[in-house]
């Protein structure tokens, strides 16, 4: 099975990247008015985001956090990304749940209004999560 500190971080990052790709697919499908594929993509995105959260918490409990060793400008960029990522990730959870609930209840006008705000936040959180992983684990 290998050292958990070796395979758990990339697994966790893969989960959020898959979630982001599924969100992009869902957006493309709804633009083509393919509601069934949009719904499937967004449910996949939500499941993978949920898995990410579970694995992230488990990883943090088991391994703690990894300090960033960069200095100067790259450290400032990292801290900016990390700060915005954390704040938006915290906001994203309720946004996704409410957006999903509105869709499942058939309240599509309200769903659409919130989804237009949720989409860019979700994509930023996924992309910044990947960037943070890369900055922490590059060799």
N, C-alpha and C positions, 0 to 999 in steps of 0.2 A: 504494500500500500504506500510505502514511502513516507518521508518526513512530512507531517501535516503542514508545517510552515512553508514547504516548497510548493505543494499542490493546492492548498486552500485559497491563497490570494488570487491566483489566476482563475480558479473556478468561480470565485465570487465576482471577479471582474467580467468573466464571460456571461454570467447570469444577467448583469445589468446591461451589457452590450446587446445581448439577445433581446432583452426587453425593449431597448431603444430601437433596434431594427424592426421589431414587431410593431412598435408605434408608428414608425415611418411607413411600413407596409399598410397598416390600418388607415393612415392618412391618405395614402395613394388610392386605396380601395374606395374610401368614402368620396373622394374627389370624382371617381368614376361611377359613383352611385351604386357600388357593389356592397350593399349593406351586409349581406351574409358574411362575406370575406372580411369586411371591416370589423364586424362583431367578433369573429373568430380571432383575428389578429390582435384586437384590443384585449380579449380575454387571455390570450397567450402572453401578451405584454404584462398584464396584471399579475398573472401567475409567476412569471419569471422575476418580476420586481419583488413579489412577496417572498420567493425563494431566496433572492438576493438578501433581503432584510434578515431572514432567518439565519442564513450562512454568515452574514456580516456580524450579527450579534454573537453567534457561536465562535467565530474566529476571534472576535475581540475578547471574549471570555477566556478562550483557550490560549491565545497568543499575546494579548495586549495590543498596544499600538506600536507602529514602527516609526521611529523618529526620522524626520527629513534631515539629510546631512548637507544639502546644498547651502550655499551662502550667496550674499549679495542680491543681485537682480532676480536670479532664478528662485531664491528663497521668497522674495516678495511676490513673485508670480504664483509660486506654490501656495503661499498663505492666502492670497486673494482667491485662488481657485478653491482651496479647501474651505474658506469661510463662506463663500457664496454657495458652494456645493452643499454644505451642512444646512444653512438656512433654507435654501430652496428644497432640499430633500425632506426636511421637516414639514414644510408647507405642502409638498407634493402628496404625501400620504392621504391627508383628508381631501385634497382636490381630486385625486383619482377615485377615492371611494364615493364621493358625492357625484362625480361625473358618471361613474359606472352605475350607481343607484338610479340616477335620473334616466339613463338609457334603458335599464332593465324594467323600469316602471312605465316606459313609453312616453316620458316627458321630454320629447326630442328637442323642442325649442330651448328649454332650460339646459338640456344636455349640451347642445351645440354652443350656447353662450359660454358655459364654463369650459368646455373642451377646447375652445379657441385660446383660452388662457393656460389650460393644463398642458397642451401639446408642447409649446416652447419650453416650459419649465421642465417637463419630463425629458425632453431631448437634451437640455442643458445639463441636467443632473446625470444622465447616462454618459454624455460626452466628457463632462468634467470628472466623473468617477473614473473613466478610463484614463484620462490625462493624469490624475492624481496617482493611480496605480503605476503608470509608466514612470512618473517622476520618482516614486519611491523605490521602484524595483529595477530601474535601468542599471546596466552593468558597465 
